[in-house]
Structures are given as C-alpha cells and as structure tokens.
Amino acid sequence: MTQPTDLSATSAAKSWQYFAVLITVAAFLLLSKLAWWQWQRAEEKTRQLQQIASWQQQDGVPVTQLKELSLPALDGAPLRGQVRWLSPYIWLLDNQIVNGRVGYDVVVPVQAQDNKFLLNLGWIEGRSDRADLPQVAIPEVIELQGVLRTEPRPFLLGQNIESGNGYPQRIQAVLPLQLAEASGLRLADAVFYQQQSSFIPHYKPVTLPPEKHRAYALQWALLAVAVVFVALAVRYQRGQHE
C-alpha cells in the first residue's frame, strides 16, 4: 500500500519537473529572441552603411529639393547648399562626451526656401555648474557639409525639454517633431549632422558595426543551446539517482 508521504513526494517531484521544463523553455525562447534581434540589427546596420556609402559617391542633394523627395530614401544623404539659422532657437543636447569631457551637442533649426529642419553643429564643453548653460554663437548663414539622418530615433523616458525662458534650452533627445511643436516651426522629421563648424563634430553614422552585432547574436544563440544542454544533463543526473 502506497503511503501518503510517498504520494506527496512523487507529486512534488513532478511539479518540480514541470517547473524546470517551463523555466528552460522560457530561457531558451528569450535567449533565442535576443540572438535574432542582434542578427536583425546587424542586417539593419549593413544596409545603413551601404546606403551611406552609395550616397557618398554622389555629389549630394540640393537642399532646396529636400521637400520634393521622400525623407526615408534620403537617410545618409549629403546635402548641398546654404541654410539660414532660424533665430533665436538653440537646443543643447545633454550628456554628450567627447575625449572624456562632458558637454552638449548644439542643435538649431535652419531653413532653405520652404525647407526647415534641424542641424546638429557639433559639441561644446559644459560648465561646472549645470545651471549655467554655455552661450553659443550661431552664424546666420551656414554652408552645409555633412550627412542627413532620418533613422534611428532615440528612446526617451521622462521630460525632454527643460522648462525655462529664453535660449539656449537643454534637451535630453533630438526629437524633430517634438521640437517643432515646442517652437511652432514646421520641421522635417530628420537631423543634419554638420561635419565642419566652429564646434567639434563627432557624429558617427554607426557606433556599433554589424560584426559586433553578429558576435552578440552568436553569444546569445550559444547561451540558448547551453541552457537546453544543462537542463538535459540535470534531468539525466536526477534519473540516474531515482
């Protein structure tokens, strides 16, 4: 006759087995998803680099034609021509580090005929007192030399634009449509990164190369396989002792 304690122990063992299988499957799916996500990022970065390289072989797009063309198709394109700063708007992108020093990227709205968009002029060092924003001098007319980006979009938690009167204003992310609403300007959903200015240009189209993403994808995939092998090994060991 089976004792109640034996039935209880058997039930607990089966419950633990189901729980272990559930945890293993969940871990495998999560790690596999991370591997696939990194692989997709590698493919995306490869396409971006190819498109930018293709644009660099051309003379560039006249800035006056910006409104006539599809913005996503212009990602990575160099623009040619002059633009005029739309005074008094100046935004300082917070937490930008260059050569180990903390500062801001200077972002301003500019216009060429009916085309209005954001221009990142480069980096300026911050002051020891964060309440004291650096004062910047923006030229009235700027000759474009750089690259237009329509992707990617930064992720933001919390408030973007710090409240305050006058300019410059500190921001946490360059979100063209949000800055357009705040300023009342009709800005294109894109940012042009100037490569020559009185500030320090430091923008890189791709900070993490595709090879890195593929290496991370391989690591996550190997971890997913390892989880399954560990679970099978544990199950085998328990079977040997039953």
Phi, psi and chi 1 to 4 in degrees:
 res  aa     phi    psi   chi1   chi2   chi3   chi4
   1 MET       -  132.1  179.9  174.9  173.7      -
   2 THR   -75.7  129.2  -54.8      -      -      -
   3 GLN   -77.0  149.2  -62.2  -64.2  -37.2      -
   4 PRO   -58.3  -35.4  -25.5   34.3      -      -
   5 THR   -65.5  -35.3   54.0      -      -      -
   6 ASP   -65.3  -42.7  -65.3  -23.8      -      -
   7 LEU   -63.2  -40.3  -68.6  174.3      -      -
   8 SER   -65.2  -41.9  178.0      -      -      -
   9 ALA   -65.5  -40.7      -      -      -      -
  10 THR   -64.5  -42.3  -57.7      -      -      -
  11 SER   -63.8  -41.5  177.8      -      -      -
  12 ALA   -65.4  -38.7      -      -      -      -
  13 ALA   -65.3  -41.7      -      -      -      -
  14 LYS   -66.9  -39.4  -72.4 -176.0  176.9 -179.3
  15 SER   -61.9  -41.6  -64.0      -      -      -
  16 TRP   -64.4  -38.4  167.9 -109.3      -      -
  17 GLN   -63.3  -44.8  -70.3  176.9    5.3      -
  18 TYR   -61.8  -41.5  -68.0  142.5      -      -
  19 PHE   -64.7  -42.0 -180.0   72.5      -      -
  20 ALA   -64.1  -40.7      -      -      -      -
  21 VAL   -64.3  -42.3  169.1      -      -      -
  22 LEU   -62.1  -45.3 -179.1   62.3      -      -
  23 ILE   -63.2  -41.7  -68.3  -63.6      -      -
  24 THR   -62.8  -46.7  -59.0      -      -      -
  25 VAL   -63.3  -43.3  171.0      -      -      -
  26 ALA   -62.6  -44.3      -      -      -      -
  27 ALA   -64.2  -41.5      -      -      -      -
  28 PHE   -62.8  -44.8  176.1   79.4      -      -
  29 LEU   -65.3  -41.5  -68.0  176.4      -      -
  30 LEU   -62.9  -47.8  175.8   61.7      -      -
  31 LEU   -66.2  -36.2  -66.4  169.7      -      -
  32 SER   -66.8  -38.8  -61.8      -      -      -
  33 LYS   -64.8  -41.1 -174.4  175.4 -178.4  178.1
  34 LEU   -63.3  -39.2  -71.6  171.5      -      -
  35 ALA   -63.9  -44.0      -      -      -      -
  36 TRP   -65.8  -38.6  176.8 -116.6      -      -
  37 TRP   -63.4  -43.4  173.6   69.1      -      -
  38 GLN   -65.4  -37.0  -73.2  -71.4   -9.2      -
  39 TRP   -66.8  -40.5 -171.3  -96.0      -      -
  40 GLN   -64.0  -39.4  -73.9 -178.7  -46.2      -
  41 ARG   -61.9  -37.9  -69.1  -69.5  -69.1  156.8
  42 ALA   -62.9  -43.7      -      -      -      -
  43 GLU   -64.6  -39.8  -64.9  -60.1  -52.7      -
  44 GLU   -64.0  -44.6  178.7 -176.1  -25.0      -
  45 LYS   -63.8  -37.9  -67.5  -70.1 -176.7   67.3
  46 THR   -62.0  -44.9  -60.3      -      -      -
  47 ARG   -64.1  -40.2  -71.7 -167.4  -62.9  -90.1
  48 GLN   -61.0  -46.4  -72.4  179.6    1.4      -
  49 LEU   -64.4  -38.5  -71.5  173.7      -      -
  50 GLN   -65.2  -41.7  -70.3  173.2  -14.6      -
  51 GLN   -67.4  -41.5 -175.3  168.6   -9.7      -
  52 ILE   -64.4  -42.4  -68.6  172.1      -      -
  53 ALA   -62.2  -38.9      -      -      -      -
  54 SER   -64.4  -41.3  175.3      -      -      -
  55 TRP   -65.7  -37.4  -84.9  117.5      -      -
  56 GLN   -66.2  -20.9  -63.7  -56.2  -41.6      -
  57 GLN   -81.2   -7.0  -63.7  174.2    1.8      -
  58 GLN  -104.2  170.7  -55.7  178.4   30.6      -
  59 ASP   -76.2  -14.0  -68.0  -24.7      -      -
  60 GLY   104.9  170.4      -      -      -      -
  61 VAL  -105.3  129.2  178.1      -      -      -
  62 PRO   -59.6  130.7  -22.7   32.9      -      -
  63 VAL   -61.7  -24.9   66.4      -      -      -
  64 THR   -68.5  -17.5   52.4      -      -      -
  65 GLN   -95.6    3.7  -62.2 -179.2    8.9      -
  66 LEU   -57.0  -41.6 -175.7   60.1      -      -
  67 LYS   -72.7  -19.7 -148.2  167.0 -172.5  178.0
  68 GLU   -83.6  -14.1  -55.5  169.9    9.7      -
  69 LEU  -110.9  161.6  -56.5  171.7      -      -
  70 SER   -77.1  124.2  170.0      -      -      -
  71 LEU   -59.8  -46.5  -83.5  179.0      -      -
  72 PRO   -57.4  -33.4  -26.4   35.8      -      -
  73 ALA   -72.0  -16.3      -      -      -      -
  74 LEU   -95.6    5.9  -70.7  174.6      -      -
  75 ASP   -60.5  120.9 -171.8   39.0      -      -
  76 GLY    92.4    3.5      -      -      -      -
  77 ALA   -82.8  140.5      -      -      -      -
  78 PRO   -80.5  141.5   25.9  -28.7      -      -
  79 LEU  -108.7  146.0  -61.1 -178.8      -      -
  80 ARG  -114.0  141.8  -69.8 -172.1  -74.7  108.3
  81 GLY   126.4 -178.3      -      -      -      -
  82 GLN  -107.8  148.5  -69.5 -176.0  -22.5      -
  83 VAL  -129.6  159.7  -67.6      -      -      -
  84 ARG  -115.7  131.0 -174.0  175.2  -61.4  -86.3
  85 TRP   -66.3  134.1  169.5   44.0      -      -
  86 LEU   -91.6   88.3  -65.1  172.2      -      -
  87 SER   -68.5  146.3  176.7      -      -      -
  88 PRO  -103.9   17.1   37.9  -36.0      -      -
  89 TYR   -72.8  123.4  -57.0  104.0      -      -
  90 ILE  -142.5  125.4  -56.7  172.4      -      -
  91 TRP  -117.2  140.5  -68.2  -72.1      -      -
  92 LEU  -111.2  111.4  -61.0  178.8      -      -
  93 LEU   -75.0  118.6  179.3   60.5      -      -
  94 ASP   -75.2  159.3 -158.6    4.6      -      -
  95 ASN    60.6   44.1  -62.8  -43.1      -      -
  96 GLN  -101.9  125.1  -58.2  -57.3  -61.3      -
  97 ILE  -110.6  125.6  -59.5  175.6      -      -
  98 VAL  -131.4  123.7  172.9      -      -      -
  99 ASN    53.5   38.8  -62.4  -32.9      -      -
 100 GLY    79.1    2.7      -      -      -      -
 101 ARG  -108.9  142.8  -63.8  179.4  -64.4  166.3
 102 VAL   -94.6  136.9  179.3      -      -      -
 103 GLY  -161.8 -148.4      -      -      -      -
 104 TYR  -134.3  152.2  -55.3   91.0      -      -
 105 ASP   -93.2  135.3  -86.1    5.7      -      -
 106 VAL   -90.4  119.1  179.9      -      -      -
 107 VAL  -121.5  127.7 -179.9      -      -      -
 108 VAL  -134.9  153.5  -62.5      -      -      -
 109 PRO   -85.8  141.6   29.6  -31.0      -      -
 110 VAL  -133.0  165.6  -66.3      -      -      -
 111 GLN  -141.2  139.7  178.9  176.3    5.5      -
 112 ALA  -134.2  109.3      -      -      -      -
 113 GLN    55.8 -120.6  -66.1 -175.6   -0.5      -
 114 ASP   -91.6    3.0  -66.8  -26.5      -      -
 115 ASN   -94.4  123.2  -57.2  -66.5      -      -
 116 LYS  -125.8  133.4  -61.1  176.5 -177.2  177.7
 117 PHE  -157.6  172.7   55.4   94.6      -      -
 118 LEU   -89.4  142.7  -67.3  175.8      -      -
 119 LEU  -124.3  121.3 -178.1   65.5      -      -
 120 ASN   -92.1  110.8 -173.9  -42.8      -      -
 121 LEU   -85.5  -12.7  -71.8  168.2      -      -
 122 GLY   121.2 -168.2      -      -      -      -
 123 TRP  -100.8  145.6 -179.0   87.4      -      -
 124 ILE  -136.2  141.9 -174.8  172.8      -      -
 125 GLU   -71.0  141.4 -172.6  170.3    9.2      -
 126 GLY   -80.8  171.3      -      -      -      -
 127 ARG  -101.5  161.8  -63.6  176.4  176.1  173.9
 128 SER   -62.5  -34.4   56.2      -      -      -
 129 ASP   -94.8  111.8 -176.2   -0.5      -      -
 130 ARG   -63.1  -24.8  -83.5 -176.1   56.0   82.8
 131 ALA   -70.7  -17.0      -      -      -      -
 132 ASP  -100.0   96.5 -173.6   14.0      -      -
 133 LEU   -77.3  143.1  -67.0  177.2      -      -
 134 PRO   -66.3  141.5   22.2  -32.1      -      -
 135 GLN   -91.4  131.2  -63.0  -59.1  -50.5      -
 136 VAL  -120.1  149.0  -64.9      -      -      -
 137 ALA  -106.0  118.9      -      -      -      -
 138 ILE  -105.4  125.9  -51.8  -63.0      -      -
 139 PRO   -66.2  147.6   21.0  -30.3      -      -
 140 GLU   -68.3  -37.8 -176.7  178.7  -10.4      -
 141 VAL  -121.9  135.6  176.9      -      -      -
 142 ILE  -128.1  131.8  -58.2  168.5      -      -
 143 GLU   -88.0  121.5 -174.9   75.2   30.4      -
 144 LEU   -71.6  135.1  -67.2  178.2      -      -
 145 GLN  -156.7  101.6 -174.6  170.7   -3.3      -
 146 GLY   169.6 -145.3      -      -      -      -
 147 VAL  -140.1  141.1   60.9      -      -      -
 148 LEU   -93.8  132.3 -177.1   73.1      -      -
 149 ARG  -124.1  132.7  -64.7  -50.1  -51.1  -89.3
 150 THR  -110.8  -10.0   61.9      -      -      -
 151 GLU  -142.9  154.9  -65.4  -70.6  -14.8      -
 152 PRO   -87.3  174.8   32.5  -33.1      -      -
 153 ARG  -101.0  133.1  -72.7  -74.6  169.4  -98.9
 154 PRO   -70.5  151.3   26.2  -34.2      -      -
 155 PHE   -92.1  135.1 -179.1   72.5      -      -
 156 LEU  -133.4  133.4  175.5   67.7      -      -
 157 LEU  -116.0  130.4  -72.6  174.4      -      -
 158 GLY    87.0 -164.7      -      -      -      -
 159 GLN   -74.4  140.5 -179.7  178.6  -19.3      -
 160 ASN   -94.4  -56.0 -174.8   23.2      -      -
 161 ILE   -93.9  124.0  -53.3  173.6      -      -
 162 GLU   -72.6  136.9  -68.8 -168.6    4.4      -
 163 SER   -69.4  146.7   58.6      -      -      -
 164 GLY   164.5  160.8      -      -      -      -
 165 ASN   -95.1  140.8  -62.3  -38.1      -      -
 166 GLY    79.2 -179.0      -      -      -      -
 167 TYR  -129.7  151.1  -70.3   88.7      -      -
 168 PRO   -78.8  160.8   28.3  -35.0      -      -
 169 GLN  -120.6  143.9  -68.3 -180.0  -12.7      -
 170 ARG   -87.2  137.3 -177.1  161.5   37.4 -143.4
 171 ILE  -129.2  160.6   60.0  175.0      -      -
 172 GLN  -101.7  -18.1  -58.6  -56.8  -45.2      -
 173 ALA  -155.4  148.8      -      -      -      -
 174 VAL   -90.4   98.2 -178.7      -      -      -
 175 LEU  -115.7   98.9  -59.2  171.0      -      -
 176 PRO   -54.8  -44.4  -27.1   35.7      -      -
 177 LEU   -68.9  -34.7  -62.1 -176.8      -      -
 178 GLN   -69.2  -41.5 -172.0 -179.1   99.2      -
 179 LEU   -69.1  -31.1  -63.6  179.5      -      -
 180 ALA   -64.2  -42.4      -      -      -      -
 181 GLU   -66.0  -40.2 -178.0  178.9   -2.3      -
 182 ALA   -68.1  -33.3      -      -      -      -
 183 SER   -95.1  -17.2   61.8      -      -      -
 184 GLY    81.4   10.7      -      -      -      -
 185 LEU   -96.2  147.8  -58.6  171.9      -      -
 186 ARG   -92.7   89.5  -61.9 -173.0   63.2  179.3
 187 LEU   -97.0  142.5  -59.8  172.7      -      -
 188 ALA   -66.9  149.7      -      -      -      -
 189 ASP   -81.9   66.9 -168.6   14.6      -      -
 190 ALA  -160.1  163.3      -      -      -      -
 191 VAL  -133.4  131.0 -179.0      -      -      -
 192 PHE   -99.9  127.3 -172.2   85.5      -      -
 193 TYR  -100.6  107.3  -68.5   87.2      -      -
 194 GLN   -72.4  135.7 -175.8   76.5   -8.1      -
 195 GLN  -101.5   -9.8  -64.0  -58.6  -56.6      -
 196 GLN  -137.6  119.4  -77.3 -166.1   -4.3      -
 197 SER  -161.7  179.6   73.5      -      -      -
 198 SER   -76.8   -7.0   57.7      -      -      -
 199 PHE   -96.4 -166.1  -56.1   98.2      -      -
 200 ILE  -112.0   99.5  -58.2  178.3      -      -
 201 PRO   -66.7  135.1  -18.7   32.3      -      -
 202 HIS  -142.5    9.7   65.0  102.9      -      -
 203 TYR   -68.6  137.2  173.9   73.2      -      -
 204 LYS  -122.5  127.3  -65.3 -179.6  179.9  178.4
 205 PRO   -56.4  -36.5  -24.5   33.4      -      -
 206 VAL  -133.5  115.9  172.7      -      -      -
 207 THR   -85.0  -32.5   54.7      -      -      -
 208 LEU  -116.9  113.4 -160.4   63.3      -      -
 209 PRO   -68.8  160.8   24.0  -32.5      -      -
 210 PRO   -56.5  -34.3  -24.0   32.8      -      -
 211 GLU   -60.9  -36.4  -66.0   76.0   16.9      -
 212 LYS   -65.6  -43.7  -78.1  -73.5 -173.9 -179.9
 213 HIS   -62.7  -39.0  -73.9  -72.3      -      -
 214 ARG   -66.7  -37.1  -67.7 -168.7 -179.0   97.6
 215 ALA   -64.4  -41.9      -      -      -      -
 216 TYR   -65.0  -38.7  -69.1  144.8      -      -
 217 ALA   -60.9  -42.3      -      -      -      -
 218 LEU   -64.1  -40.9  178.7   60.3      -      -
 219 GLN   -61.5  -47.4  -70.5  177.3    7.3      -
 220 TRP   -63.3  -38.9  -71.4  120.5      -      -
 221 ALA   -64.7  -42.4      -      -      -      -
 222 LEU   -65.0  -37.6  -69.3  175.6      -      -
 223 LEU   -64.0  -38.8  -76.6  173.7      -      -
 224 ALA   -62.4  -43.5      -      -      -      -
 225 VAL   -66.2  -40.0  173.6      -      -      -
 226 ALA   -62.8  -38.1      -      -      -      -
 227 VAL   -59.7  -42.8  164.7      -      -      -
 228 VAL   -65.5  -44.4  174.5      -      -      -
 229 PHE   -64.4  -39.5  -86.4  103.7      -      -
 230 VAL   -64.2  -43.3  168.7      -      -      -
 231 ALA   -62.6  -41.4      -      -      -      -
 232 LEU   -66.5  -38.7  -68.5  174.9      -      -
 233 ALA   -65.2  -42.2      -      -      -      -
 234 VAL   -63.4  -42.4  170.4      -      -      -
 235 ARG   -63.4  -37.9 -179.1   68.1 -175.6   89.6
 236 TYR   -66.9  -42.9  176.0   77.6      -      -
 237 GLN   -62.5  -41.1  -68.9  -68.6  -24.9      -
 238 ARG   -66.7  -35.7  -70.5  176.7   62.2   88.2
 239 GLY   -65.8  -33.6      -      -      -      -
 240 GLN   -68.1  -27.5  -69.3  -67.6   98.2      -
 241 HIS   -98.1    1.0  -67.5   87.5      -      -
 242 GLU   -88.7      -  -72.0  178.8   -2.7      -
